[in-house]
Amino acid sequence: MIKTKAGAAEIIQTLKSGGFAAYLVGGCVRDSLLGQEPSEWDITTSARPEAVAKLFKKTIPTGLDYGTVTVILPDGQYEVTTFRSDEQYVDGRHPQNVKFTDDIHRDLSRRDFTINALAYDPESDQLIDDFGGQKDLAAKIIRAVGEPLARFSEDGLRPVRACRFAAKLEFAIEQKTFEAIPKTLGVVKKVAAERLHDELVKMLGAARPSIGFELMRKSGLLVIILPELAGAFGVDQPPQFHKYDVYWHSLYSCDAAPQDSVVLRLAALLHDIGKPACKVDLTFYNHDRVGAEMAETILKRLKFGRDDIDRVKNLIGNHMFDYTAEWSDSAVRRFLRRIGGVGNSADLFALRRADAEAMIKVNNGEYLRELQTRIDKIVEEENALDVKDLKVDGNDVMNALKIPPGPKVGQILNDLLEKVLDDPKLNERETLLRLIKAYA
């Protein structure tokens, strides 16, 4: 018996009361059988989309061509999809046409992996498993439904999904299924970047994303999707600091980064992406700056949002900071200004810790704790770290010097900030107004 979320049970009951067959399907069944809490509850039914829309008060026609209607209930949204059998795939992404059916078994036969080709009726406690999904769950195996080469030739995202599920569930990919991946790379190349983005984000949410990325490398997927990371394989690093090459160091850093932060996982995965291009013997001068620019290019290509790109770029560009106890308070304030403020220091420290986890341990992180103590003191004292923190603004500069808006106003404010970074006591309105007059 699978404990079913109330809204999903209500939808199935309503559909069956209307004379239709209805089942929980796919990931929610798989995760429930594994003893995990499903993140989504999908339903499949013999009802056509228009019939589903009539049975429920609030629906969204999210994919009518493919038989999908989203039903909105008080406890969440549910995708309800009509049983279907996909006809020939012509572009490696979409079936040429979709044929609705009344046969749940035909519907399950079109699905990607045996562990996802599972349907469950909570009212009768009936589990439909036509392809040995339960057996593969027990054996911890990802296996294609039917012929793997045919399955992957239909949709080029499926090979990537195989690697993602292997990472998420920490399963192995069945040999014949894995061997089909290199043979269908041409189909993978047709997949839209937005779809690849979604799979990568899900992979980064696994406990150990390294499992998925290594399967991608071995199968040839990585050189298509993240060629820059594939190029880090075999790039040696100084043995006194590193146990791994750049590739494995990047993967293990990613594993060590906080699992609940896509930005930190991305930053850890890509923090040394500039090293191969910067390598001279066993040195990598300027790899942080080069890597930040490369990361921006990569993340744009994979359709990440501007905010995520900026955050990752900032973290990578600043991850090589070299704090010592000799830093003056002014140096700490300038460091905070350079990284974009106090709010970014926690993420930068998390990245540094993940980086260290994948190295030979050369310190215990005491320097981060010491720097954090000094930052806390700056926060407590409300030191100015940005022009907007000054107790004067552009209008004050223009009024005091009788000048119009222009670059000079910004230059003066930045000069004042430099003075305040050196001596926070100067950040008093009357003091700053006196300093402004010296620019006359």
C-alpha positions as CSV (number, residue, x, y, z in Angstrom):
1,M,0.0,0.0,0.0
2,I,1.4,3.4,-1.1
3,K,0.5,6.3,1.2
4,T,-1.0,8.7,-1.3
5,K,-1.2,12.5,-1.0
6,A,-4.8,13.6,-0.4
7,G,-5.1,15.6,-3.6
8,A,-3.8,12.8,-5.8
9,A,-6.2,10.3,-4.2
10,E,-9.1,12.8,-4.7
11,I,-8.3,13.2,-8.4
12,I,-8.1,9.4,-8.9
13,Q,-11.4,8.9,-7.1
14,T,-13.1,11.7,-9.2
15,L,-11.8,10.2,-12.5
16,K,-13.0,6.7,-11.6
17,S,-16.4,8.0,-10.4
18,G,-16.6,9.5,-13.9
19,G,-16.1,6.1,-15.5
20,F,-12.4,6.4,-16.3
21,A,-9.4,4.4,-15.4
22,A,-6.8,6.3,-13.3
23,Y,-3.4,5.6,-11.7
24,L,-0.5,7.2,-10.0
25,V,2.4,6.9,-12.4
26,G,6.1,7.3,-12.7
27,G,8.3,9.0,-10.2
28,C,5.8,9.2,-7.3
29,V,5.3,5.4,-7.5
30,R,9.1,4.8,-7.8
31,D,10.0,7.1,-4.9
32,S,7.2,5.6,-2.7
33,L,8.4,2.1,-3.3
34,L,11.9,3.3,-2.3
35,G,10.5,4.7,0.9
36,Q,11.1,8.3,-0.2
37,E,8.7,11.3,-0.1
38,P,7.7,12.1,-3.7
39,S,8.1,15.7,-4.8
40,E,5.4,15.4,-7.5
41,W,2.3,13.2,-7.8
42,D,1.5,12.5,-11.4
43,I,-1.7,10.8,-12.6
44,T,-2.4,9.0,-15.8
45,T,-5.9,8.3,-17.0
46,S,-8.1,7.0,-19.8
47,A,-10.0,10.3,-19.8
48,R,-9.3,12.6,-22.6
49,P,-8.0,16.1,-21.7
50,E,-11.4,17.8,-22.3
51,A,-13.1,15.3,-20.0
52,V,-10.5,16.0,-17.3
53,A,-11.0,19.7,-17.6
54,K,-14.8,19.2,-17.1
55,L,-14.4,17.1,-14.0
56,F,-12.4,19.7,-12.0
57,K,-13.1,23.3,-11.1
58,K,-9.6,24.7,-11.7
59,T,-7.3,23.4,-14.4
60,I,-4.6,24.6,-16.7
61,P,-4.2,23.3,-20.2
62,T,-0.4,22.8,-19.8
63,G,0.1,20.3,-22.7
64,L,-3.1,19.4,-24.5
65,D,-1.3,18.1,-27.6
66,Y,0.3,15.5,-25.3
67,G,-2.8,14.9,-23.2
68,T,-1.7,16.8,-20.1
69,V,-3.9,19.0,-17.9
70,T,-2.8,20.5,-14.6
71,V,-5.4,20.1,-11.9
72,I,-5.2,22.7,-9.1
73,L,-6.4,21.6,-5.7
74,P,-6.0,23.3,-2.2
75,D,-3.0,21.1,-1.4
76,G,-1.1,21.6,-4.7
77,Q,-1.0,21.1,-8.5
78,Y,-1.2,17.8,-10.2
79,E,-0.4,16.8,-13.8
80,V,-3.0,14.5,-15.2
81,T,-2.1,12.9,-18.6
82,T,-4.2,10.7,-20.9
83,F,-2.9,7.3,-21.7
84,R,-1.1,7.5,-25.0
85,S,1.2,5.7,-27.4
86,D,3.7,7.9,-29.1
87,E,4.1,7.5,-32.8
88,Q,7.5,7.8,-34.7
89,Y,9.9,10.4,-33.3
90,V,11.2,12.5,-36.2
91,D,13.5,15.0,-34.5
92,G,14.9,13.2,-31.5
93,R,12.7,15.3,-29.3
94,H,9.0,15.0,-30.1
95,P,6.8,12.3,-31.4
96,Q,5.4,13.0,-34.9
97,N,2.0,12.6,-33.4
98,V,0.4,11.4,-30.2
99,K,-2.2,8.7,-30.2
100,F,-4.5,8.5,-27.2
101,T,-5.4,5.0,-26.0
102,D,-7.5,3.3,-23.3
103,D,-4.8,0.8,-22.5
104,I,-2.5,1.6,-19.5
105,H,-0.1,-1.1,-20.7
106,R,0.5,0.6,-24.0
107,D,1.1,3.9,-22.1
108,L,3.7,2.3,-19.8
109,S,5.5,0.7,-22.8
110,R,6.4,4.2,-24.2
111,R,8.2,5.3,-20.9
112,D,11.9,5.7,-20.6
113,F,13.1,3.4,-17.7
114,T,11.6,0.4,-16.0
115,I,11.6,2.1,-12.7
116,N,9.5,4.9,-14.1
117,A,7.1,2.5,-16.0
118,L,5.1,1.8,-12.8
119,A,1.4,2.6,-12.2
120,Y,-0.5,2.2,-9.0
121,D,-4.2,2.4,-8.2
122,P,-4.5,3.4,-4.5
123,E,-8.2,2.4,-4.3
124,S,-7.6,-1.2,-5.3
125,D,-3.9,-1.3,-4.1
126,Q,-3.0,-2.6,-7.6
127,L,0.5,-2.1,-8.9
128,I,1.1,-2.5,-12.6
129,D,4.7,-3.5,-13.4
130,D,5.0,-4.8,-16.9
131,F,8.8,-4.4,-17.3
132,G,10.4,-5.5,-14.0
133,G,10.6,-2.1,-12.4
134,Q,10.4,-3.4,-8.9
135,K,13.1,-5.9,-9.6
136,D,15.4,-3.2,-10.9
137,L,14.6,-1.0,-7.9
138,A,15.7,-3.8,-5.6
139,A,18.8,-4.3,-7.7
140,K,19.5,-0.6,-7.9
141,I,19.6,-0.6,-11.7
142,I,18.6,2.0,-14.4
143,R,17.3,0.0,-17.3
144,A,15.6,1.2,-20.5
145,V,12.1,0.0,-21.3
146,G,12.4,-2.3,-24.3
147,E,15.4,-1.7,-26.7
148,P,17.7,1.0,-25.3
149,L,18.9,2.2,-28.7
150,A,15.4,2.7,-29.8
151,R,14.4,4.4,-26.6
152,F,17.3,6.9,-26.7
153,S,16.9,7.5,-30.4
154,E,13.4,8.7,-29.7
155,D,14.4,11.5,-27.2
156,G,18.0,12.7,-26.8
157,L,17.3,13.8,-23.3
158,R,16.8,10.2,-22.1
159,P,20.6,9.4,-21.9
160,V,21.1,12.5,-19.7
161,R,18.2,11.4,-17.6
162,A,19.8,8.0,-17.1
163,C,22.9,9.6,-15.7
164,R,20.8,12.0,-13.5
165,F,18.7,9.1,-12.1
166,A,21.9,7.2,-11.4
167,A,23.2,10.1,-9.4
168,K,19.9,10.8,-7.6
169,L,19.3,7.2,-6.6
170,E,22.9,6.1,-6.6
171,F,22.0,3.3,-9.0
172,A,24.1,1.7,-11.7
173,I,23.1,2.0,-15.4
174,E,22.5,-1.5,-16.8
175,Q,25.2,-2.4,-19.3
176,K,23.1,-2.6,-22.5
177,T,21.4,0.6,-21.6
178,F,24.7,2.4,-21.0
179,E,26.2,1.1,-24.2
180,A,23.4,2.7,-26.2
181,I,24.3,6.2,-25.0
182,P,27.5,6.7,-27.1
183,K,25.5,5.4,-30.1
184,T,22.9,8.1,-29.8
185,L,25.0,11.2,-29.1
186,G,23.8,12.7,-32.4
187,V,20.3,12.7,-31.0
188,V,21.4,14.3,-27.7
189,K,22.9,17.2,-29.7
190,K,19.4,18.1,-30.9
191,V,18.1,18.6,-27.3
192,A,17.2,22.2,-26.4
193,A,19.5,23.9,-23.9
194,E,16.5,24.6,-21.6
195,R,15.8,20.8,-21.2
196,L,19.5,20.1,-20.5
197,H,19.4,22.9,-17.9
198,D,16.6,21.3,-16.0
199,E,18.3,17.9,-15.9
200,L,21.6,19.4,-14.7
201,V,19.8,21.3,-11.9
202,K,18.2,18.1,-10.8
203,M,21.6,16.3,-10.9
204,L,23.2,19.0,-8.8
205,G,20.5,18.3,-6.2
206,A,21.7,14.7,-5.7
207,A,23.8,13.8,-2.7
208,R,26.7,13.1,-5.0
209,P,26.4,14.7,-8.4
210,S,29.9,13.3,-9.2
211,I,28.2,10.0,-10.0
212,G,26.2,11.5,-12.8
213,F,28.9,13.7,-14.2
214,E,31.4,10.7,-14.4
215,L,28.8,8.6,-16.2
216,M,28.3,11.5,-18.6
217,R,32.1,11.7,-19.2
218,K,32.5,7.9,-19.8
219,S,29.5,7.8,-22.2
220,G,30.6,10.9,-24.2
221,L,27.7,13.1,-23.0
222,L,30.0,15.5,-21.1
223,V,32.0,16.6,-24.1
224,I,28.7,17.6,-25.7
225,I,27.1,19.4,-22.7
226,L,30.1,20.6,-20.6
227,P,33.1,20.3,-22.9
228,E,35.1,22.6,-20.6
229,L,34.7,20.2,-17.7
230,A,35.5,17.2,-19.9
231,G,38.7,19.1,-20.8
232,A,39.8,19.2,-17.2
233,F,40.2,15.4,-17.1
234,G,43.8,14.4,-16.7
235,V,45.0,17.9,-15.9
236,D,47.5,17.4,-13.1
237,Q,47.9,19.7,-10.0
238,P,50.7,20.3,-7.5
239,P,50.9,17.0,-5.5
240,Q,51.7,18.8,-2.2
241,F,48.2,20.3,-2.2
242,H,46.1,18.0,-4.4
243,K,45.1,14.3,-4.5
244,Y,43.2,14.7,-7.7
245,D,43.4,16.1,-11.2
246,V,41.4,19.2,-12.0
247,Y,38.4,17.2,-13.2
248,W,38.1,15.0,-10.1
249,H,38.8,17.8,-7.7
250,S,36.0,19.8,-9.3
251,L,33.6,16.9,-9.0
252,Y,34.4,16.2,-5.4
253,S,34.2,19.9,-4.5
254,C,30.7,19.9,-6.0
255,D,29.8,16.9,-3.9
256,A,31.1,18.7,-0.8
257,A,29.1,22.0,-1.5
258,P,25.8,22.5,0.3
259,Q,23.2,20.2,-1.4
260,D,20.4,22.7,-1.1
261,S,22.2,25.4,-3.1
262,V,22.3,25.1,-6.9
263,V,24.5,28.3,-7.1
264,L,27.1,26.9,-4.7
265,R,27.1,23.5,-6.4
266,L,27.6,25.2,-9.8
267,A,30.4,27.4,-8.3
268,A,32.1,24.4,-6.8
269,L,31.8,22.4,-10.0
270,L,33.2,25.2,-12.1
271,H,35.5,27.0,-9.7
272,D,38.7,25.7,-11.4
273,I,37.3,25.5,-14.9
274,G,39.9,28.1,-16.0
275,K,42.9,26.0,-14.9
276,P,43.5,24.0,-18.1
277,A,43.7,27.2,-20.1
278,C,46.0,28.8,-17.6
279,K,48.3,25.9,-16.9
280,V,52.1,26.5,-17.1
281,D,53.9,23.5,-15.6
282,L,52.0,23.0,-12.4
283,T,50.9,26.6,-11.9
284,F,47.6,28.2,-12.9
285,Y,48.0,31.9,-12.7
286,N,44.8,34.0,-13.0
287,H,42.6,30.9,-13.3
288,D,40.1,32.4,-11.0
289,R,39.5,35.4,-13.4
290,V,39.6,33.3,-16.5
291,G,37.3,30.7,-14.9
292,A,34.8,33.3,-13.9
293,E,34.5,34.4,-17.6
294,M,34.3,30.8,-18.8
295,A,31.6,30.0,-16.2
296,E,29.5,33.0,-17.5
297,T,29.8,31.6,-21.0
298,I,28.9,28.1,-19.9
299,L,25.9,29.1,-17.8
300,K,24.5,31.4,-20.5
301,R,24.7,28.5,-23.0
302,L,22.8,26.3,-20.6
303,K,20.1,29.0,-20.0
304,F,20.7,29.8,-16.4
305,G,19.2,33.1,-15.2
306,R,21.2,36.3,-14.9
307,D,21.1,36.4,-11.1
308,D,22.5,32.8,-10.8
309,I,25.2,33.6,-13.4
310,D,26.3,36.8,-11.6
311,R,26.5,35.0,-8.2
312,V,28.5,32.0,-9.6
313,K,30.8,34.3,-11.5
314,N,31.4,36.4,-8.4
315,L,32.2,33.4,-6.3
316,I,34.6,31.9,-8.8
317,G,36.3,35.2,-9.4
318,N,36.9,35.7,-5.7
319,H,37.6,32.1,-4.5
320,M,41.4,32.5,-4.4
321,F,41.4,35.2,-1.6
322,D,44.5,34.7,0.6
323,Y,43.5,35.9,4.1
324,T,46.1,36.1,6.9
325,A,46.0,37.5,10.4
326,E,48.2,40.4,9.1
327,W,45.3,41.9,7.2
328,S,44.4,45.3,8.5
329,D,40.7,46.2,9.3
330,S,40.8,48.3,6.1
331,A,41.9,45.3,4.1
332,V,38.9,43.3,5.5
333,R,36.5,46.1,4.6
334,R,38.0,46.2,1.0
335,F,37.7,42.5,0.7
336,L,34.0,42.7,1.6
337,R,33.5,45.5,-0.9
338,R,35.3,43.5,-3.6
339,I,33.1,40.4,-3.1
340,G,29.9,42.5,-3.2
341,G,29.2,42.9,0.5
342,V,28.8,40.9,3.7
343,G,25.9,38.9,2.2
344,N,28.3,37.1,-0.2
345,S,30.9,36.1,2.4
346,A,28.9,33.1,3.7
347,D,28.6,31.6,0.2
348,L,32.3,32.3,-0.5
349,F,33.4,30.6,2.7
350,A,31.1,27.6,1.9
351,L,32.8,27.4,-1.5
352,R,36.3,27.6,0.1
353,R,35.3,24.8,2.5
354,A,34.1,22.6,-0.4
355,D,37.3,23.3,-2.3
356,A,39.4,22.3,0.7
357,E,37.4,19.0,1.2
358,A,38.7,17.9,-2.2
359,M,42.3,18.7,-1.4
360,I,45.0,17.4,0.8
361,K,44.1,19.0,4.1
362,V,46.6,21.9,4.7
363,N,44.5,23.7,7.3
364,N,41.5,23.2,9.6
365,G,39.5,26.3,8.5
366,E,40.6,28.3,11.5
367,Y,41.5,31.2,9.2
368,L,37.8,31.3,8.0
369,R,36.6,31.5,11.5
370,E,39.0,34.3,12.4
371,L,38.0,36.2,9.3
372,Q,34.3,35.7,10.1
373,T,34.8,37.1,13.6
374,R,36.4,40.2,12.0
375,I,33.5,40.5,9.5
376,D,31.0,40.2,12.4
377,K,32.7,43.1,14.1
378,I,32.5,45.3,10.9
379,V,28.8,44.5,10.7
380,E,28.2,45.3,14.3
381,E,30.0,48.7,13.8
382,E,27.9,49.3,10.6
383,N,31.0,50.3,8.6
384,A,30.4,51.7,5.2
385,L,31.4,49.2,2.4
386,D,29.7,50.8,-0.6
387,V,29.0,54.3,-1.9
388,K,25.3,53.9,-0.9
389,D,26.5,53.5,2.7
390,L,28.0,57.0,2.8
391,K,26.1,59.6,4.8
392,V,26.2,61.9,1.8
393,D,25.0,61.3,-1.8
394,G,25.4,62.7,-5.3
395,N,23.0,65.6,-4.6
396,D,25.2,66.7,-1.7
397,V,28.3,66.7,-4.0
398,M,26.5,68.7,-6.7
399,N,25.1,71.2,-4.2
400,A,28.4,71.7,-2.4
401,L,30.5,72.1,-5.5
402,K,27.8,73.7,-7.7
403,I,28.4,71.2,-10.5
404,P,25.9,69.4,-12.8
405,P,25.4,65.6,-12.8
406,G,28.3,63.7,-14.5
407,P,31.2,61.3,-14.0
408,K,32.9,63.7,-11.6
409,V,30.2,63.2,-9.0
410,G,30.7,59.4,-9.0
411,Q,34.5,59.8,-8.8
412,I,34.2,62.0,-5.8
413,L,31.9,59.6,-4.0
414,N,34.3,56.7,-4.7
415,D,37.2,58.8,-3.4
416,L,35.2,59.5,-0.2
417,L,34.5,55.8,0.1
418,E,38.2,54.9,-0.1
419,K,38.8,57.4,2.7
420,V,36.0,55.9,4.8
421,L,37.3,52.3,4.2
422,D,40.6,53.4,5.7
423,D,38.9,55.3,8.6
424,P,35.2,54.5,9.2
425,K,35.0,57.4,11.7
426,L,35.0,59.7,8.7
427,N,31.5,58.6,7.7
428,E,29.8,61.5,9.4
429,R,27.7,63.9,7.3
430,E,29.5,67.1,8.4
431,T,32.9,65.5,8.0
432,L,32.1,64.3,4.5
433,L,30.7,67.7,3.5
434,R,34.0,69.3,4.5
435,L,35.9,66.7,2.5
436,I,33.8,67.4,-0.5
437,K,34.6,71.1,-0.5
438,A,38.3,70.2,-1.0
439,Y,37.4,69.0,-4.5
440,A,36.4,72.5,-5.5
